[in-house]
Amino acid sequence: MKLWLAAFILSLLFLGIGIGYYATKLYDKSIAKGFFTTLLAIIIPFCLFMGFIYLYGLYNHGNPLQFKW
């Protein structure tokens, strides 16, 4: 597996963890804001990863990203 791909996935993981940590702080103030922020911690990294897969496929002329171990 390529090192830049592993670094990108780990950075998305840490982004989700950071947003989730902020969400736990918001739960003390408002449960609705904390819940919404928790959903964002799941949705934002997932959408960024899917967008990356799509753009990488366009860059490789339609060939999808293949994980080779």
Beta strands, then each sheet from edge to edge (+ up, - down):
end
